């Protein structure tokens, strides 16, 4: 990137605004976030029903029944939002492009290895101590001394997206049969219905941890983003942030503009 510092200032100003998320995508994200929070607040208490605070809030009168109604309402909102998202993905050109960009590729495995290897520092330690000098000289990648550069989506963002898709499928399927126990027990033995309950509960715990630990850090609390990325609110990313967080996407845009600039120059000369 050091050799590109002059030209980008002309073709891609640091304060130029790019659309990272459209209005429809931001609404889908907002409904997802609100329904997820509601599901966590109304669902996780069922796993800790004997805890003092949980018993105090939900253990009196019809509070537990109200919690169940709110939980099912939030579940329906989540299902509707996911249906909207999948239709948007399949029926719009931007949605199809997003899906293509989120597909895993072989490079993502190399990026993950380089990312975690760089953070771990084990290869750097071996090189400093003089171990395997010929190996590292012949195979520069395994030095793991350079953090990978990402395009529109990093391997982390892709993993989060597909984890959301898979986790939602598990939660919806198991939640449906928990909601309709009569149907579940007609179709499956009791032990399998109980497995659905266990899977639904612990998948919820996993989702809670993934969102409030992994996603909150990578999307909002990481250096350069703290205290919060505003992309989910206004859908915009600056040229400076595009260059910093998505350098491959930045270079693609730059190359396109360079080609357009060259075409215009040739037309003027003619």
Steps between C-alpha positions, in 0.01 A plus 500: 500500500795737550547543126138608462493789744512781243259394227215387729481848651382618157282211388370397845501786754511391863172680570313347205196299609424148377180306560581199715141415594186613320184608680342156453810329637510730802133429576566126473790538740296713742210253512748215544671680789175594676344155461824335614517716813133429576557127454798506733318699769194276491666167422813476714303537827348158433849351537548667838152487645624440855732802509387761749463795260335286232255355752426851628416636153332201336389286791185688598152503358483472125848647436632169369208468257561856379865414449398206282272717287771760452752230414278349231421847363870578470553162333237582237667837440834323451352249255333780300824698493701202379239431231531861386878471498501184290253646250710816481811289448348292220292761319727806493828549319662649810379211714646246260827691492512506880441125510776441248740715701410310820578160350798326656807463282834329541658837574285532811676201655838658425379832641379334821832322544696819432275705732512267799863407433599865495315564827651192664855587398627140514668511157664832586630346822655208310663735249645722772649193666650385170289186455435366147658793311492324162135406542396859565724632224348268240141536624440867585131444577584287804682788662150623585644846559247690287133539580279412203315761297127461442256585226135586547465239777771348717503133595370607843197674350431204274523261794262718702249514216491128429497423873193722525333314214578156642424595859170660403398187310570286808317740733195530274470124444540404865292795620213401272473153652536637853216741420288212369576212738194303394619489139856431610399202716286359218795514262790421733566302819506686831878478531545679165260775603710548814810517280332785309453686828864453600633601158274807490617618841873453453498633144346814652788523749751455215326771294500737796873450555580531127311829463594674822863388503612435143272721290494797737879506508570452128222737385508769767769477768813413300773766459395754239130429556453575870262608640280387211489457126219712357459290185198321644336840559578701187637228270800712405875443503763760421778462248752498785320216681453311175875516444573397859250219557431377145818570302425249223159660441670840508748390232220361285319834508826681433580281200154558356541874534847487350362320195220755468751782531719348230200457268402864545858610434511296179167644385623855562818433302300361209 
